[in-house]
Amino acid sequence: MFTCFVDVMGQGLAFPIFAALLMQPNGGFLQAGVSQSQGALLYGIAIGTFFLTWFFGSLYISKLSDSIGRKPGILICLVGAIVGYAIAAVALISHNYILLVVSRGITGFTAGAQPIAAAAMIDLAKSDRESSRNLGLATVGMSFGLVVGPIIGGLFSDKDLLGALASSHLPFLIGGLLCIVGLLLVFFGFEDVKTEVSPMEANPLVVFRLLTDALNRESVRRVSSAFFPYMLCVLGLYVFVSANLSTRFGYGATGSSVGMFLMGVGLIASSSFLVEPLNARFSKRTIMASCTLLFCGCVAAFLLVPSGPFALAIMLPSGLLHGVGYPTMLTGFSESVSKEEQGWVMGFAISLFTLAAAIVSFFGGQLIASIGAQAPFQFSIVCGGVALLALALSWKYSPYLNKVMT
């Protein structure tokens, strides 16, 4: 759970700071004269680079964990995160945008600890129901990352709160220290259940073959048909909420962090208390259709509300819904493959998530520059409609996705 926490913490930590530095005219990071639309493009590139490299790293390193063990795989990810945080701090101190993008690339490629930790929790489970519960606990760790990340990013970068001690790079130094704590905890405190070791495949381009293999399986393909547009829908809100709050209501890093904090609180509440009972009572198809439809309603409400506090408040129910939908989708992936392939399929699920995030980040920045600040959220609603269509058609003929779990 702590591994999932530090893995996700960096997103909530970075997004509000990047939004304040790159999209506000007085951000102080970019040269004078850079327009807000250009700042939106640079924001999208920085965030998109993280997710694009995460796309490659998540599937590759999680696949390696099936070969070399969960513990070595997690340790590789945490070392990469520490290096990425250190380079990000240097980039912010020196006002070097290229170095900032490089740091996000390194952090992204080694951000695969989350699927490996999820696979480790499946390894520890003794039943399907316990697997569902454990995946919910993994989401709890992720949710705490979403909650604590914005607190670290907002508090330690806000000079109004901490005075001269605050800086844009201090949160990244603190994030790196927490990753060191996680590395020590895993190194000394985690006993790997998976003990079989096989030769390591060293070519990162193997991810394309793994993606092809996954999509050739009907069960995995059916889950993916709804999961991918669902993640496009969620990420349209998640990636650009800080940027929108910054440009629309003038919120700095601290104000934008509140939105991500509330989303994290909602994720914690629902993934802790609602995932297991809802999956025990309803089919995955029913749960996902309900969550997707209501999430689209939250995105529409976020666009329509006239004040910042109301916009922030909408992030709480958004988190509640995603806290149910995300682990339910992961359970669907888990049940679509054998026990021996859990690391691989969790990595595949995360790779789809990161690919969706990269698309949203790059495409969303361009949409803001060419259409307006509301465009990524309209795109989000359209993708939610595609996910509902996939649930209605593709999942209809898949018995294990329609069954009521017992």
GICOR-V77199 format. One line per field, one symbol per residue. ss: DSSP state (A for helix, B for strand, O for the rest). phi: phi as a letter, one per 30 degrees, with the letter a starting at -180 (. if undefined). psi: psi as a letter, one per 30 degrees, with the letter a starting at -180 (. if undefined). Layout:
# GICOR-V77199
ss=???
phi=???
psi=???
This chain:
# GICOR-V77199
ss=OAAAAAAAAAAAAAAAAAAAAAAOOOOOOOOOOOOAAAAAAAAAAAAAAAAAAAAAAAAAAAAAAAAAOAAAAAAAAAAAAAAAAAAAAAAAAAOOAAAAAAAAAAAAAOOOAAAAAAAAAAAAOOOAAAAAAAAAAAAAAAAAAAAAAAAAAAAOOOAAAAAAAOOOOAAAAAAAAAAAAAAAAAAAAOOOOOOOOOOOOOOOOAAAAAAAAAAOOAAAAAAAAAAAAAAAAAAAAAAAAAAAAAAAAOOOAAAAAAAAAAAAAAAAAAAAAOAAAAAAAOOAAAAAAAAAAAAAAAAAAAAAOOOAAAAAAAAAAAAAAAAAAAAAAAAAAAOOOOAAAAAAAAAAAAAAAAAAAAAAAAAAAAAAAAOOOOAAAAAAAAAAAAAAAAAAAOAAAOAAAAOOOO
phi=.ddddddcedddddeddddddcccdcdicdddjddddddddddddddddeddddedddddddddddccjddddddedddddddddddddddddchcdedddddddddddcccddddddddddeddcadddddddddddddedddddddedddddddccddccidddadceeddddddddddddddddccccdddcdbbeddcddddddddddddddcddddddddcdddddedddedddcddddddddciddddddddddddddddddddddccedddddccdddddddddddddedddddedcdcbdeddddddddddedddcdddddddddeddbdddcddddddddddddddddddddddddddddccldddddddeddddddddddddcdddcceddcdddb
psi=eeeeefefefefeeeeeeeeeffkfgefellkfkleeeeeeeeeeeeeeeeefeeeeeeeeeeeffefleeeeeeeeeeeeeeeeeeeeeeeefhjeeeeeeeeeeeeegggeeeeeeeeeeefkfleeeeeeeeeeeeeeeeeeeeeeeeeeeeffjffefbfeklffeeeeeeeeeeeeeeeeeeffkjkejfkklkkjfjfffeeeeeeeeffkeeeeeeefeeeeeeeeefeeeegeeeeeeeeggkaeeeefeeeeeeeeeeeeefeffeeeeffelleeeeeeeeeeeeeeeeeeeefkfleeeeeeffefeeeeffeeefeeeeeeeffllefgeeeeeeeeeeeeeeeeeeeeeeeeeeeefelffeeeeeeeeeeeeeeeeeedefegjeffflkk.
